[in-house]
Amino acid sequence: MSDDTAARVLAQEGLRHIESAILMLLEAHPAGLRNSQIADLLGLRSSIRDGQRNYLTYSVLGGLMARGEVVQNRETKVFGKAEPTS
């Protein structure tokens, strides 16, 4: 396996762990959480002073929303676990 492939595999494994951690948090907080709260609780708060903060968790949340696993209330900016569809 090339170094590029090994690095990609490792990154994708890490992404799956972050996704699982976010879903676990949202399960434990049925009222939902804001991105900044998720970043704080996971210890992933960014140290960037200006511009977009906590982009890592926001990006992961975007992927979870695209797959229908997470929803966001656009008014309150609160993320929650999507209701299962039957």
C-alpha positions as CSV (number, residue, x, y, z in Angstrom):
1,M,0.0,0.0,0.0
2,S,1.4,3.4,-0.9
3,D,1.9,6.1,1.7
4,D,-0.9,8.1,0.0
5,T,-3.3,5.2,0.2
6,A,-2.4,4.5,3.8
7,A,-2.8,8.2,4.7
8,R,-6.2,8.2,3.0
9,V,-7.4,5.0,4.8
10,L,-6.2,6.5,8.2
11,A,-8.1,9.8,7.5
12,Q,-11.3,8.0,6.5
13,E,-11.1,5.9,9.7
14,G,-10.7,9.1,11.7
15,L,-13.7,10.7,9.9
16,R,-15.8,7.7,10.8
17,H,-14.8,8.0,14.5
18,I,-15.7,11.8,14.5
19,E,-19.0,11.1,12.8
20,S,-19.8,8.4,15.4
21,A,-18.8,10.7,18.3
22,I,-21.1,13.5,16.9
23,L,-24.0,11.1,16.5
24,M,-23.4,9.8,20.1
25,L,-23.5,13.3,21.4
26,L,-26.7,14.2,19.5
27,E,-28.3,11.0,20.8
28,A,-27.4,12.1,24.4
29,H,-28.8,15.6,23.8
30,P,-32.2,15.2,22.3
31,A,-32.8,18.9,22.3
32,G,-29.9,19.2,20.0
33,L,-26.6,21.1,20.0
34,R,-25.0,24.0,18.2
35,N,-21.8,23.4,16.3
36,S,-19.7,25.3,18.9
37,Q,-21.1,23.1,21.6
38,I,-20.2,19.9,19.7
39,A,-16.7,21.2,19.0
40,D,-16.3,22.0,22.7
41,L,-17.6,18.7,24.0
42,L,-15.4,16.7,21.6
43,G,-12.3,18.9,22.3
44,L,-12.2,19.9,18.6
45,R,-12.7,23.7,19.0
46,S,-10.5,25.5,16.5
47,S,-7.9,28.0,17.6
48,I,-8.4,30.3,14.7
49,R,-9.2,33.8,15.9
50,D,-10.8,35.2,12.8
51,G,-13.0,33.7,10.1
52,Q,-14.8,30.4,10.2
53,R,-14.4,28.7,13.6
54,N,-14.9,25.0,14.3
55,Y,-14.9,24.2,10.6
56,L,-13.9,20.6,11.2
57,T,-17.1,19.7,13.1
58,Y,-19.2,21.9,10.8
59,S,-17.9,20.1,7.8
60,V,-18.5,16.7,9.3
61,L,-22.0,17.8,10.3
62,G,-22.6,18.8,6.6
63,G,-21.7,15.3,5.5
64,L,-24.0,13.8,8.1
65,M,-26.8,16.1,6.9
66,A,-26.2,15.2,3.3
67,R,-26.7,11.5,4.2
68,G,-29.9,12.3,6.2
69,E,-28.5,11.3,9.6
70,V,-28.5,14.9,11.1
71,V,-30.8,17.8,10.6
72,Q,-30.4,21.5,11.5
73,N,-32.9,24.0,12.6
74,R,-31.9,27.0,10.4
75,E,-33.5,29.5,12.8
76,T,-31.8,28.3,16.0
77,K,-28.7,26.8,14.3
78,V,-29.2,23.7,16.5
79,F,-28.2,20.3,15.1
80,G,-30.1,17.1,16.0
81,K,-30.2,13.5,15.1
82,A,-32.6,12.9,12.2
83,E,-35.7,10.9,12.9
84,P,-35.5,7.4,11.3
85,T,-37.7,7.0,8.2
86,S,-39.8,3.8,7.9
